[in-house]
Amino acid sequence: MELIDGKATAAKIKEEIRQEVEQIVAGGGKRPHLAAILVGHDGGSETYVRNKVLACEACGFKSTLVRYEEDVTEAELLEKIAELNNDDDVDGFIVQLPLPRHINEQKVTEAIDYRKDVDGFHPVNVGRMAIGLPCFISATPLGILTLLRRYNIPTKGKKCVILGRSNIVGKPMAQLMMQKQYGNSTVTVCHSQSPTLKQECREADIIIAAIGQPHFVTADMVKPGVVIVDVGTTRVPDATRKSGFRLCGDVKFDEVSPLCSYITPVPGGVGPMTICMLMLNTLAAGKKQYYK
């Protein structure tokens, strides 16, 4: 069993980005600029945004954080998005989710200029991704693809089972794994209502678990030699930790990992790659790689 080290891989990619940015700036080019909008004080969102700011520093990017209180109006938020859309110095920006209930997340997502949508959530980017056109691919699926490639894990013709059908991970992951230029795999998507879920998993060469249930995947669900990518990050209480909780994946790691050829840990697997891929998308936005 080999551990897929997302933390080390992300650090290497961020250093590669930093070197490219310094070359761009040395050649008279513009330093990439990522902006983030954070509404309220959700602990998880605060952590994510702080890590994104630190990643910008590591990559040599300029970064801007726009904060609003929980009671910000939808109109005010949309006004700020329009402002960032029209700011030529901002190459890409994100609106940290989730948003308060009185704000329509879909309306906010669609208000972002798709050419600056480095999260890859805008319908234009989602649609282009689905038919294999150049675009910003959402960070978690792109991070998973990058890990598979960097570890030289074969995907062509392999049976890949994806657990979960979310718009952020499950659906785009399925699209990418079946496309010839990416995974080129035979893909099955399972979810909580799939009656043959365990059987599908037992036949899988690659399992991408993004179902959001701690320890969902157990040893009796996998075959020897399987590759497992665990996207799950559920906070479970842990009195031994200073924070009072620990992150738990969708896979019962201790009993499943001995059966795997490769597996990602939680934490330290997919998580660091997600923020790293946001940096890669921001670099692409700065270079006008996909959209002029």
BAFI-3210 file (N, C-alpha, C; in Angstrom, 3 decimals, decimal comma, padded with zeros to 6 digits):
// residues 292
n [1|2|3|4|5|6|7|8|9|10|11|12|13|14|15|16|17|18|19|20|21|22|23|24|25|26|27|28|29|30|31|32|33|34|35|36|37|38|39|40|41|42|43|44|45|46|47|48|49|50|51|52|53|54|55|56|57|58|59|60|61|62|63|64|65|66|67|68|69|70|71|72|73|74|75|76|77|78|79|80|81|82|83|84|85|86|87|88|89|90|91|92|93|94|95|96|97|98|99|100|101|102|103|104|105|106|107|108|109|110|111|112|113|114|115|116|117|118|119|120|121|122|123|124|125|126|127|128|129|130|131|132|133|134|135|136|137|138|139|140|141|142|143|144|145|146|147|148|149|150|151|152|153|154|155|156|157|158|159|160|161|162|163|164|165|166|167|168|169|170|171|172|173|174|175|176|177|178|179|180|181|182|183|184|185|186|187|188|189|190|191|192|193|194|195|196|197|198|199|200|201|202|203|204|205|206|207|208|209|210|211|212|213|214|215|216|217|218|219|220|221|222|223|224|225|226|227|228|229|230|231|232|233|234|235|236|237|238|239|240|241|242|243|244|245|246|247|248|249|250|251|252|253|254|255|256|257|258|259|260|261|262|263|264|265|266|267|268|269|270|271|272|273|274|275|276|277|278|279|280|281|282|283|284|285|286|287|288|289|290|291|292]
n.u [000,845|000,560|000,769|-000,998|000,257|-001,111|-000,492|002,307|002,479|000,915|002,468|004,721|003,622|002,731|005,184|006,173|004,322|004,927|007,527|006,968|005,347|007,182|008,843|007,062|006,557|009,147|009,517|008,047|005,359|002,015|001,352|-000,511|-003,822|-005,932|-009,147|-011,285|-014,511|-015,965|-018,610|-020,008|-019,077|-018,424|-016,801|-015,463|-015,415|-013,895|-011,410|-010,835|-010,659|-008,565|-006,483|-006,418|-005,529|-002,955|-001,924|-001,907|000,124|002,290|002,440|003,120|001,161|-001,009|-003,420|-006,819|-009,096|-012,480|-014,746|-017,930|-020,668|-023,009|-025,555|-025,548|-027,025|-028,518|-028,494|-026,409|-024,225|-024,250|-023,698|-021,034|-019,863|-020,287|-018,617|-016,080|-016,044|-015,642|-013,192|-010,114|-007,705|-008,151|-007,836|-009,117|-011,861|-013,496|-016,532|-016,996|-018,560|-020,722|-023,468|-025,431|-028,907|-030,722|-029,683|-029,457|-027,686|-027,240|-027,894|-025,881|-023,607|-024,003|-023,784|-021,108|-018,468|-017,780|-015,233|-013,644|-014,177|-012,749|-013,318|-014,751|-017,519|-019,499|-022,232|-021,365|-018,658|-019,029|-020,561|-018,790|-016,728|-018,074|-018,301|-015,736|-014,251|-011,748|-011,476|-012,185|-011,804|-013,546|-012,082|-011,672|-012,256|-010,314|-008,005|-007,983|-007,686|-005,142|-003,555|-003,801|-002,481|000,095|001,027|001,253|-000,852|-002,648|-005,522|-006,906|-009,445|-010,065|-012,262|-014,117|-015,576|-017,697|-018,650|-021,286|-023,036|-022,813|-022,871|-020,452|-018,395|-019,036|-020,587|-018,992|-016,607|-017,274|-017,784|-015,214|-013,618|-014,622|-014,022|-011,990|-009,549|-008,882|-009,619|-010,493|-011,877|-014,101|-017,066|-019,002|-021,584|-022,531|-024,887|-026,604|-029,006|-028,526|-029,062|-027,217|-024,805|-022,627|-021,773|-020,966|-018,783|-017,068|-016,214|-014,685|-011,804|-010,881|-011,923|-013,704|-014,505|-017,022|-019,186|-019,863|-020,225|-018,918|-016,535|-017,847|-017,069|-016,040|-013,915|-015,077|-016,140|-014,338|-011,924|-008,805|-005,932|-007,157|-007,518|-007,968|-009,553|-010,214|-012,556|-013,965|-014,551|-015,473|-016,276|-015,685|-016,430|-013,706|-012,224|-009,556|-008,219|-007,056|-008,730|-011,108|-012,276|-011,872|-010,857|-012,630|-012,621|-014,499|-013,851|-013,079|-010,253|-008,152|-008,887|-009,333|-007,128|-004,908|-005,652|-005,403|-003,791|-003,090|-003,900|-005,596|-004,931|-006,883|-006,725|-004,735|-004,725|-006,742|-007,650|-005,482|-004,847|-007,064|-007,115|-004,703|-005,264|-007,033|-005,258|-003,825|-005,808|-006,148|-003,692|-003,924|-006,043|-004,854|-003,020|-004,707|-005,477|-007,614|-009,770|-009,972]
n.v [-001,206|002,164|005,441|008,248|011,281|014,168|016,602|016,971|016,862|019,059|021,132|020,988|021,638|024,244|025,517|025,253|026,879|029,343|029,812|030,111|032,381|034,309|034,394|035,435|037,988|039,030|039,247|041,419|041,056|040,784|040,331|037,596|037,954|037,147|037,337|037,084|036,600|036,713|035,828|036,425|034,467|031,744|028,914|026,866|028,032|030,324|029,146|027,894|030,132|031,557|029,739|029,861|032,449|032,247|030,382|031,904|033,714|031,925|031,227|033,543|035,330|038,203|039,013|039,567|040,084|040,262|041,147|040,462|040,991|038,639|039,598|040,878|042,204|040,550|042,084|043,900|042,196|041,192|043,535|044,005|041,794|042,454|044,657|043,469|041,876|043,792|044,826|045,206|044,503|042,325|038,984|036,565|035,437|034,301|033,340|032,497|029,565|027,919|030,304|032,741|031,942|033,732|034,534|033,804|031,225|030,157|032,283|034,047|032,597|032,524|035,196|035,791|036,588|034,292|034,093|034,779|032,953|031,113|029,040|027,329|026,904|028,199|027,976|028,119|027,300|024,749|023,525|023,652|022,083|019,625|018,899|018,743|021,062|023,701|025,144|026,501|024,077|022,683|022,779|020,511|018,044|018,476|018,429|015,766|014,401|015,347|014,263|011,509|011,472|012,448|010,420|008,460|006,638|004,229|004,897|004,511|002,741|001,533|000,364|002,676|003,719|006,123|007,530|009,337|012,245|014,991|018,448|019,653|017,762|014,883|014,746|016,367|014,897|012,394|013,076|013,892|011,616|009,862|011,035|011,032|012,491|012,822|010,858|008,558|006,290|003,546|004,441|004,402|005,807|005,954|006,276|007,098|005,814|003,699|000,389|-001,661|-000,863|-001,791|-004,054|-002,907|-001,412|-003,457|-004,446|-002,480|-000,811|001,647|003,736|006,585|008,304|010,306|010,856|011,826|010,561|009,453|006,813|005,177|003,475|000,228|-002,646|-004,941|-004,012|-003,609|-004,617|-006,464|-004,494|-002,224|001,269|004,044|007,115|009,377|011,671|012,636|014,777|014,982|016,511|015,065|014,558|014,752|014,353|014,290|016,039|019,399|021,121|019,873|018,260|015,941|015,390|013,255|010,729|009,353|006,754|003,807|003,890|002,387|-000,336|-000,650|000,320|-001,629|-003,267|-001,818|-000,573|002,024|004,856|007,766|009,753|011,099|013,775|015,469|014,453|014,768|017,328|019,434|019,599|020,715|023,497|024,116|023,648|025,686|027,762|027,097|027,444|030,185|031,144|030,362|032,015|034,513|034,368|034,400|031,971|030,319|031,973|034,901]
n.w [000,000|-000,927|000,242|-000,888|-001,011|-000,555|000,588|000,307|-002,485|-003,213|-002,126|-003,739|-006,254|-005,762|-005,435|-008,016|-009,333|-008,127|-009,099|-011,823|-011,750|-010,862|-013,080|-014,965|-013,877|-013,855|-016,538|-017,147|-016,937|-015,465|-011,998|-010,816|-009,467|-006,909|-005,557|-002,688|-001,361|001,751|003,761|006,882|009,842|009,835|011,118|009,609|007,042|007,569|008,120|005,641|003,919|005,110|004,650|001,891|001,450|002,542|000,737|-001,585|-000,943|-000,840|-003,498|-004,713|-005,467|-005,686|-003,254|-002,212|000,376|000,913|003,293|004,746|007,012|008,464|007,930|005,477|002,526|-000,313|-002,626|-002,105|-002,042|-004,666|-005,988|-005,240|-006,485|-009,169|-009,273|-008,873|-011,146|-013,068|-012,476|-013,676|-012,557|-010,959|-011,412|-010,904|-008,837|-005,829|-004,172|-001,001|-000,009|002,442|001,949|003,819|004,522|003,405|001,043|-002,367|-003,523|-006,100|-007,775|-007,077|-007,876|-010,656|-011,209|-011,195|-013,374|-015,850|-016,861|-014,799|-012,928|-010,953|-009,257|-010,777|-010,900|-012,326|-014,674|-017,381|-017,294|-016,182|-018,186|-020,398|-019,402|-019,314|-021,990|-022,759|-023,389|-023,138|-019,908|-016,594|-014,245|-011,536|-008,283|-006,499|-008,003|-010,043|-008,511|-007,660|-010,106|-010,735|-008,672|-009,282|-011,731|-011,072|-009,462|-011,261|-011,684|-013,351|-015,335|-017,654|-019,200|-016,800|-014,186|-012,601|-009,667|-008,406|-005,454|-004,541|-005,701|-005,944|-007,095|-006,840|-006,496|-007,108|-009,641|-011,562|-011,319|-012,327|-015,008|-015,832|-015,377|-017,256|-019,672|-022,595|-022,714|-020,098|-017,589|-018,998|-018,246|-017,286|-015,980|-013,008|-011,174|-007,874|-005,145|-002,068|-002,499|-004,174|-004,951|-005,520|-004,535|-002,852|-004,255|-006,684|-005,787|-004,946|-007,345|-008,394|-009,755|-009,116|-006,541|-005,786|-003,118|-002,106|-000,430|002,015|004,487|007,435|007,623|005,800|003,684|003,902|004,678|003,539|001,223|-000,792|-003,300|-003,354|-004,096|-004,972|-005,864|-003,850|-003,419|-001,042|-000,363|001,705|004,504|007,373|010,427|013,498|016,961|019,278|022,164|022,836|021,276|020,837|019,492|019,863|018,045|015,252|011,839|009,722|007,283|004,433|004,260|006,050|007,254|008,635|008,413|005,694|004,213|004,169|002,069|-000,210|-003,231|-003,616|-001,589|-000,367|002,507|005,291|007,408|004,801|002,249|-000,282|000,466|000,745|-001,959|-003,138|-002,534|-003,722|-006,437|-006,920|-006,917|-009,212|-011,151|-010,854|-011,740|-014,418|-015,113|-014,839|-016,906|-019,010|-020,112|-020,887|-021,577|-023,471]
ca.u [000,000|001,285|-000,037|-000,968|000,521|-001,616|000,185|003,619|002,239|000,448|003,610|005,566|002,936|002,748|006,531|006,229|003,540|005,686|008,626|006,392|004,898|008,365|009,273|006,096|006,782|010,472|009,378|007,188|003,949|001,236|001,254|-001,904|-004,544|-007,126|-009,958|-012,244|-015,570|-016,361|-019,779|-020,207|-017,922|-018,436|-015,447|-014,884|-015,153|-012,766|-010,187|-010,585|-010,238|-007,223|-005,549|-006,323|-004,670|-001,586|-001,512|-001,586|001,457|003,266|002,535|003,541|000,000|-001,649|-004,729|-007,703|-010,200|-013,613|-015,565|-019,258|-021,355|-024,066|-026,788|-025,382|-028,146|-028,161|-028,216|-025,077|-023,256|-024,240|-023,039|-019,593|-019,470|-020,215|-017,409|-014,916|-016,098|-015,168|-011,870|-009,111|-006,566|-008,542|-007,868|-010,126|-012,347|-014,419|-017,426|-016,915|-019,836|-022,104|-023,912|-026,636|-030,103|-031,479|-028,984|-029,588|-026,328|-027,187|-027,880|-024,535|-022,684|-024,217|-023,405|-019,655|-017,990|-017,214|-013,803|-012,958|-014,755|-011,674|-013,895|-015,299|-018,916|-020,429|-022,768|-020,554|-017,505|-019,527|-020,953|-017,583|-016,044|-018,829|-018,077|-014,301|-013,629|-010,898|-012,247|-011,793|-012,400|-013,654|-010,787|-011,514|-012,054|-009,026|-006,977|-007,981|-007,058|-003,714|-002,928|-003,726|-001,440|001,420|001,438|001,276|-001,851|-003,366|-006,979|-007,480|-010,186|-010,306|-013,606|-014,062|-016,840|-017,753|-019,688|-021,751|-023,473|-022,903|-022,435|-019,081|-017,423|-019,482|-020,939|-017,841|-015,619|-017,742|-017,558|-013,778|-013,059|-015,047|-013,524|-010,775|-008,326|-008,641|-009,540|-010,699|-012,277|-015,498|-017,494|-020,294|-021,876|-023,434|-025,271|-027,239|-030,173|-028,113|-029,226|-026,067|-023,627|-021,508|-021,310|-020,234|-017,500|-016,210|-015,687|-013,997|-010,349|-010,685|-013,100|-013,600|-015,557|-017,419|-020,579|-020,073|-020,576|-017,680|-016,301|-018,866|-016,439|-015,404|-013,067|-015,869|-016,641|-013,267|-011,127|-007,365|-005,274|-007,962|-007,035|-009,050|-009,418|-011,200|-012,841|-014,720|-013,932|-016,502|-015,751|-016,278|-015,906|-012,531|-011,827|-008,094|-007,690|-007,224|-009,891|-012,318|-012,766|-010,895|-011,445|-012,833|-012,938|-015,598|-013,294|-012,569|-008,865|-007,335|-009,194|-009,368|-005,834|-004,049|-006,105|-005,242|-002,480|-002,885|-005,027|-005,337|-005,293|-007,671|-006,403|-003,452|-004,873|-007,394|-007,821|-004,452|-004,865|-008,187|-006,659|-003,622|-005,862|-007,568|-004,094|-003,529|-006,833|-005,875|-002,561|-004,489|-006,843|-003,902|-002,404|-005,803|-005,207|-008,834|-010,650|-009,275]
ca.v [000,000|003,435|006,591|009,370|012,429|015,396|017,762|017,115|017,147|020,444|022,008|020,967|022,375|025,669|026,011|025,367|028,070|030,509|030,031|030,627|033,755|035,182|034,556|036,339|039,343|039,449|039,563|042,592|040,668|041,143|039,332|037,146|038,540|036,396|037,957|036,176|037,230|035,877|036,354|035,844|033,993|030,285|028,449|026,149|028,997|031,159|028,344|027,733|031,397|031,844|028,864|030,353|033,641|031,735|029,749|033,010|034,194|030,907|031,196|034,845|036,057|039,267|038,531|040,526|039,462|041,157|040,552|041,004|040,355|037,677|040,267|041,582|041,927|039,918|043,169|044,438|041,177|041,179|044,784|043,778|040,847|043,232|045,497|042,603|041,480|044,908|045,258|044,567|044,005|041,042|037,942|035,578|035,591|033,290|033,667|031,319|028,946|028,318|031,662|032,772|031,428|034,761|034,815|032,733|030,834|029,969|033,623|034,575|031,855|032,934|036,603|035,864|036,478|032,946|034,214|034,965|031,935|030,150|027,885|026,438|026,582|028,874|027,048|028,109|026,427|023,384|023,025|023,444|020,914|018,422|018,493|018,636|022,299|024,338|025,919|026,312|022,873|022,871|022,471|019,171|017,066|018,713|017,956|014,294|014,026|015,678|013,250|010,249|011,637|012,621|009,117|007,527|005,584|004,025|005,067|004,143|001,486|000,995|000,578|003,706|003,945|007,386|007,525|010,707|012,874|016,437|019,287|020,115|016,667|013,659|014,894|016,706|013,816|011,368|013,605|013,919|010,257|009,144|011,691|010,417|013,254|012,834|009,531|007,507|005,116|003,126|005,107|004,150|006,736|005,399|007,189|006,421|005,040|002,664|-000,915|-002,549|-000,052|-002,604|-004,924|-002,050|-001,078|-004,660|-004,678|-001,265|-000,646|002,949|004,248|007,974|008,380|011,688|010,655|012,636|009,752|008,908|005,354|004,516|002,398|-000,743|-003,635|-005,902|-003,338|-003,356|-005,774|-006,219|-003,729|-001,061|002,636|004,782|008,548|009,699|013,108|012,971|015,545|015,245|016,779|014,210|014,950|014,046|015,058|014,297|017,111|020,759|021,699|019,169|017,413|015,525|015,172|011,842|010,481|008,442|005,402|003,294|003,812|001,336|-001,684|-000,679|000,645|-002,767|-003,906|-000,880|-000,320|003,432|005,458|009,095|009,890|012,261|014,831|015,381|013,847|015,619|018,692|020,390|019,721|021,561|024,893|024,206|023,726|027,040|028,573|026,765|028,125|031,629|031,348|030,254|033,226|035,606|034,191|034,349|030,686|029,736|033,020|036,158]
ca.w [000,000|-000,961|000,623|-001,825|-000,144|-001,156|001,179|-000,344|-003,902|-003,299|-001,851|-004,944|-007,320|-005,405|-005,723|-009,486|-009,675|-007,675|-010,041|-013,074|-011,483|-010,821|-014,478|-015,603|-013,350|-014,329|-017,964|-017,306|-016,874|-014,279|-010,934|-010,689|-008,328|-006,511|-004,510|-002,050|-000,578|002,888|004,460|008,204|010,606|009,941|011,448|008,474|005,966|008,018|007,943|004,206|003,328|005,636|003,928|000,514|001,509|002,732|-000,522|-002,498|-000,559|-001,233|-004,970|-005,220|-005,979|-004,915|-002,792|-001,552|001,104|001,138|004,366|005,050|008,127|008,121|007,509|004,205|001,621|-001,588|-003,575|-001,803|-002,455|-006,141|-006,399|-005,083|-007,541|-010,415|-009,153|-009,111|-012,562|-013,903|-012,010|-014,541|-011,779|-010,359|-012,453|-010,529|-007,470|-005,336|-003,072|-000,130|000,366|002,182|002,223|004,661|003,842|002,669|-000,222|-003,356|-003,933|-007,547|-008,379|-006,819|-008,747|-012,049|-011,358|-011,383|-014,753|-015,998|-017,172|-013,517|-012,038|-010,709|-008,559|-011,807|-010,584|-013,238|-015,680|-018,607|-017,058|-015,981|-019,499|-021,219|-018,843|-019,647|-023,380|-022,990|-023,871|-022,126|-018,936|-015,201|-013,667|-010,091|-007,678|-005,919|-009,078|-010,705|-007,581|-007,693|-011,383|-010,653|-007,817|-010,039|-012,757|-010,453|-008,931|-012,406|-011,468|-014,610|-015,286|-018,955|-019,237|-015,458|-013,640|-011,557|-008,975|-007,675|-004,427|-004,358|-006,952|-005,743|-008,214|-006,604|-006,645|-007,765|-011,060|-012,410|-011,279|-013,272|-016,365|-016,126|-015,409|-018,466|-020,877|-023,149|-022,420|-018,658|-016,975|-019,999|-017,473|-017,305|-014,753|-012,364|-010,068|-006,856|-004,072|-000,928|-002,934|-005,135|-004,297|-005,752|-004,232|-002,349|-005,351|-007,620|-005,156|-004,921|-008,702|-008,833|-009,721|-008,475|-005,827|-005,337|-002,103|-001,803|-000,012|003,212|005,662|008,015|007,658|004,970|002,912|004,794|004,013|002,761|000,023|-001,757|-003,710|-003,189|-005,149|-005,357|-005,608|-003,193|-003,165|-000,006|-000,393|002,912|005,599|008,377|011,768|014,537|018,273|019,787|023,390|022,968|020,439|021,343|018,805|020,285|016,956|014,249|010,521|009,437|005,883|004,100|004,234|007,327|006,781|009,259|007,917|004,229|003,603|003,838|000,831|-001,328|-003,840|-003,283|-000,862|000,189|003,923|005,723|006,436|004,100|000,929|-001,280|000,978|000,314|-003,416|-003,541|-002,516|-004,705|-007,780|-007,024|-007,300|-010,613|-011,946|-010,803|-012,658|-015,776|-015,331|-015,038|-018,226|-019,999|-020,755|-021,451|-022,113|-023,754]
c.u [000,876|000,320|000,117|-000,890|000,111|-000,904|001,525|003,463|001,813|001,596|004,518|004,944|002,939|004,124|006,721|005,485|004,330|006,815|008,113|005,943|006,089|008,920|008,371|006,370|008,125|010,434|008,448|005,703|003,308|001,200|-000,208|-002,543|-005,830|-007,839|-010,926|-013,250|-015,997|-017,503|-019,931|-018,925|-017,975|-017,006|-014,752|-014,509|-013,978|-011,436|-009,830|-010,032|-008,842|-006,170|-005,365|-005,423|-003,203|-001,059|-001,158|-000,188|002,534|003,485|002,984|002,409|-000,299|-003,014|-005,491|-008,828|-011,261|-014,534|-016,911|-019,816|-022,499|-025,312|-026,637|-026,549|-027,628|-027,765|-026,811|-023,987|-023,125|-023,550|-021,514|-019,079|-019,334|-018,956|-016,149|-014,865|-015,444|-013,794|-010,796|-007,922|-006,858|-008,687|-008,947|-010,623|-013,348|-015,340|-017,492|-018,319|-019,658|-022,356|-025,130|-027,888|-030,848|-030,825|-029,064|-028,203|-026,209|-027,119|-026,494|-023,515|-022,786|-023,841|-021,910|-019,317|-017,295|-015,726|-012,963|-013,387|-013,745|-012,116|-014,470|-016,744|-019,918|-020,938|-021,974|-019,349|-017,928|-019,891|-019,762|-016,798|-016,731|-018,592|-016,593|-013,629|-012,762|-011,726|-011,613|-012,546|-012,434|-012,514|-010,643|-011,375|-010,711|-007,872|-006,857|-007,312|-005,553|-002,965|-002,762|-002,607|-000,039|001,941|001,434|000,327|-002,656|-004,883|-007,660|-008,152|-010,508|-011,761|-013,500|-015,455|-016,740|-018,928|-020,088|-022,041|-023,622|-022,432|-020,980|-018,049|-017,954|-019,737|-019,746|-016,775|-015,981|-017,485|-016,082|-013,197|-013,490|-014,474|-012,154|-009,507|-007,994|-008,529|-009,615|-011,091|-013,716|-016,080|-018,892|-020,447|-022,894|-023,753|-026,070|-028,437|-029,817|-028,185|-028,020|-024,743|-022,426|-020,918|-020,487|-018,849|-016,542|-015,588|-014,798|-012,481|-009,989|-011,995|-012,813|-014,786|-015,836|-018,885|-020,918|-020,528|-019,317|-017,681|-017,328|-018,292|-015,647|-014,687|-013,852|-016,412|-015,576|-012,538|-009,643|-006,790|-006,025|-007,233|-008,195|-008,665|-010,562|-011,381|-013,510|-013,920|-015,031|-015,833|-016,458|-015,651|-014,717|-011,970|-010,312|-007,454|-007,979|-008,474|-011,203|-012,918|-011,594|-011,617|-011,498|-013,238|-014,128|-015,156|-012,791|-011,108|-008,104|-007,618|-009,166|-007,970|-004,937|-004,423|-005,791|-003,846|-002,087|-004,119|-004,628|-005,724|-006,243|-007,267|-005,089|-003,514|-005,429|-007,460|-006,776|-004,451|-005,975|-007,767|-005,555|-004,176|-006,536|-006,454|-003,742|-004,531|-006,608|-004,703|-003,055|-005,312|-005,940|-003,258|-003,425|-005,705|-006,448|-009,715|-009,872|-010,098]
c.v [001,250|004,573|007,691|010,646|013,729|016,636|018,026|017,481|018,595|021,426|022,114|021,793|023,880|026,294|026,179|026,617|029,327|030,847|030,615|032,079|034,710|035,411|035,542|037,784|039,888|039,864|040,741|042,290|041,015|039,996|038,901|037,626|037,745|037,152|036,916|036,999|036,251|036,549|035,640|035,312|032,485|029,772|027,764|027,092|029,902|030,437|028,218|029,013|031,781|031,013|029,307|031,588|033,217|031,097|030,806|033,555|033,230|030,887|032,525|035,649|037,278|038,717|039,631|039,755|040,511|040,490|041,264|040,283|039,482|038,345|041,068|041,221|041,271|040,978|043,737|043,471|041,138|042,426|044,638|042,821|041,579|044,094|044,674|042,117|042,533|045,435|044,505|044,016|042,646|040,001|036,897|035,863|034,506|033,916|032,414|030,836|028,159|029,781|031,625|032,437|032,470|035,144|033,591|032,379|030,697|031,315|034,248|033,920|032,333|034,386|036,780|035,717|035,122|032,969|034,459|033,919|030,818|028,963|026,870|026,043|027,211|027,890|027,007|027,191|024,967|022,762|022,745|022,226|019,621|017,953|018,568|019,869|022,908|025,236|025,775|025,093|023,042|022,161|021,044|018,093|017,228|018,231|016,444|013,804|014,228|014,671|011,929|010,315|011,690|011,310|008,022|006,344|005,425|004,169|004,597|002,766|000,888|001,257|001,521|003,885|005,237|007,326|008,962|011,363|014,385|017,185|019,694|019,013|015,528|013,790|015,294|015,605|012,717|011,811|013,506|012,514|009,489|009,765|011,159|011,146|013,311|011,397|008,385|006,180|004,719|003,533|004,685|005,141|006,084|006,464|006,409|005,560|003,929|001,286|-001,838|-001,848|-000,894|-003,483|-004,118|-001,722|-002,264|-004,955|-003,538|-001,370|000,642|003,342|005,677|008,214|009,832|011,697|011,382|011,873|009,101|007,382|004,572|003,307|001,492|-001,827|-004,616|-005,306|-003,167|-004,652|-005,449|-005,460|-002,484|000,252|003,409|006,237|008,936|011,213|013,573|013,761|015,940|015,485|015,871|014,596|014,099|014,844|015,145|015,420|018,474|021,413|021,080|018,295|016,933|015,328|013,687|011,670|009,557|006,975|005,019|002,902|002,605|-000,052|-001,786|-000,523|-000,567|-003,464|-003,071|-000,930|001,131|003,926|006,840|009,105|011,067|012,579|014,557|014,749|014,828|017,080|019,697|020,621|020,659|023,026|025,112|024,361|025,077|027,994|028,348|027,439|029,631|031,987|031,332|031,498|034,428|035,566|034,238|033,064|030,111|030,768|034,300|037,350]
c.w [000,000|-000,650|-000,430|-000,991|-000,829|-000,659|000,487|-001,818|-004,090|-003,079|-003,078|-006,065|-007,030|-005,660|-007,236|-009,952|-009,326|-008,649|-011,360|-012,908|-011,486|-012,228|-015,217|-015,190|-013,846|-015,801|-018,219|-017,255|-015,538|-013,272|-010,785|-009,391|-008,086|-005,399|-003,951|-001,263|000,505|003,632|005,804|008,820|010,838|010,116|010,291|007,346|006,310|007,767|006,469|003,600|003,814|004,882|002,479|000,444|001,668|001,456|-001,561|-002,218|-001,032|-002,744|-005,564|-005,820|-005,103|-004,474|-002,078|-000,874|001,388|002,153|004,492|006,269|007,593|007,538|006,210|003,280|000,344|-002,613|-003,373|-002,259|-003,976|-006,697|-006,315|-006,161|-008,873|-010,435|-009,447|-010,560|-013,450|-013,503|-012,797|-013,775|-011,141|-011,466|-012,182|-009,132|-007,125|-004,290|-002,213|000,249|001,659|002,518|003,147|003,852|003,018|001,344|-001,129|-003,919|-005,449|-008,268|-008,232|-007,755|-010,191|-012,287|-011,599|-012,866|-014,916|-016,324|-015,921|-012,492|-011,773|-009,843|-009,549|-011,581|-011,541|-014,294|-016,983|-018,434|-016,879|-017,325|-020,400|-020,731|-019,294|-021,082|-023,771|-023,561|-022,767|-021,203|-017,560|-014,669|-012,159|-009,364|-007,148|-007,000|-009,795|-009,824|-007,585|-008,977|-011,329|-009,789|-008,576|-011,079|-012,145|-009,852|-010,011|-012,210|-012,746|-014,423|-016,574|-018,899|-017,876|-015,032|-012,451|-010,964|-008,170|-006,717|-004,127|-005,687|-006,815|-006,982|-008,079|-006,839|-007,529|-009,256|-011,934|-012,441|-012,267|-014,714|-016,749|-016,253|-016,661|-019,745|-021,291|-022,734|-020,937|-018,118|-017,966|-019,335|-017,787|-015,956|-014,300|-011,216|-009,141|-005,813|-003,038|-001,324|-003,932|-004,487|-004,446|-005,416|-003,796|-003,440|-006,357|-007,064|-005,180|-006,275|-009,184|-008,747|-008,984|-007,806|-005,402|-004,416|-001,734|-001,384|001,290|004,439|006,218|008,025|006,855|004,223|003,857|003,992|003,141|001,464|-001,059|-002,119|-003,514|-004,384|-005,589|-005,048|-005,002|-002,964|-002,238|000,071|000,907|003,929|006,584|009,734|012,765|015,884|018,707|020,969|023,552|022,155|021,051|020,752|019,259|019,207|016,097|012,922|010,225|007,979|005,700|004,160|005,625|007,091|007,335|008,707|006,390|003,614|003,315|002,526|-000,412|-001,945|-003,555|-002,531|-000,369|001,668|004,128|007,162|005,697|002,728|-000,077|-000,830|000,519|-001,196|-003,890|-003,591|-003,549|-006,128|-008,006|-007,451|-008,779|-011,545|-011,974|-011,720|-014,103|-016,111|-015,598|-016,407|-019,358|-020,819|-021,471|-022,147|-022,309|-023,271]
res [m|e|l|i|d|g|k|a|t|a|a|k|i|k|e|e|i|r|q|e|v|e|q|i|v|a|g|g|g|k|r|p|h|l|a|a|i|l|v|g|h|d|g|g|s|e|t|y|v|r|n|k|v|l|a|c|e|a|c|g|f|k|s|t|l|v|r|y|e|e|d|v|t|e|a|e|l|l|e|k|i|a|e|l|n|n|d|d|d|v|d|g|f|i|v|q|l|p|l|p|r|h|i|n|e|q|k|v|t|e|a|i|d|y|r|k|d|v|d|g|f|h|p|v|n|v|g|r|m|a|i|g|l|p|c|f|i|s|a|t|p|l|g|i|l|t|l|l|r|r|y|n|i|p|t|k|g|k|k|c|v|i|l|g|r|s|n|i|v|g|k|p|m|a|q|l|m|m|q|k|q|y|g|n|s|t|v|t|v|c|h|s|q|s|p|t|l|k|q|e|c|r|e|a|d|i|i|i|a|a|i|g|q|p|h|f|v|t|a|d|m|v|k|p|g|v|v|i|v|d|v|g|t|t|r|v|p|d|a|t|r|k|s|g|f|r|l|c|g|d|v|k|f|d|e|v|s|p|l|c|s|y|i|t|p|v|p|g|g|v|g|p|m|t|i|c|m|l|m|l|n|t|l|a|a|g|k|k|q|y|y|k]
***
